């Protein structure tokens, strides 16, 4: 999960990713940053996130992003 925090911090420095639960809903992650995040996750964890999974519920917190990575087989 530390790798995910590093990616998030690189995209938007200074945010409290460990406690934030509305990254998309509060416009912390805009569409541009979301595209960057998906690209970095795909590359770092060697997975492909289908467009059907790119919804706010999967990206509102580091925990939900990590759950998505695990579900797609990238955390093992």
C-alpha positions, 0 to 999 in steps of 0.5 A: 500500500505504501507504493499507492501512497507514493503514487498519490503523493506524486500526483497531488502532494500534501493531501492526507490520503490516509484519512481522506474518504472523498477524493473524487467526490470533493474534486481532489482527484479531477479527471486529469489526475484520475487518468494519471493515477490509473496509468500509474497503477496499471504500470506499477502493479502490472494490471489493467483497470477496465473502464467499467471500474473507473467510478468514484466508489473505487477511487474515493479513498486510498483504501478503496483504490487498494481494494480495487488493485487487490481485486484485479490481482495487482497486490500480490 
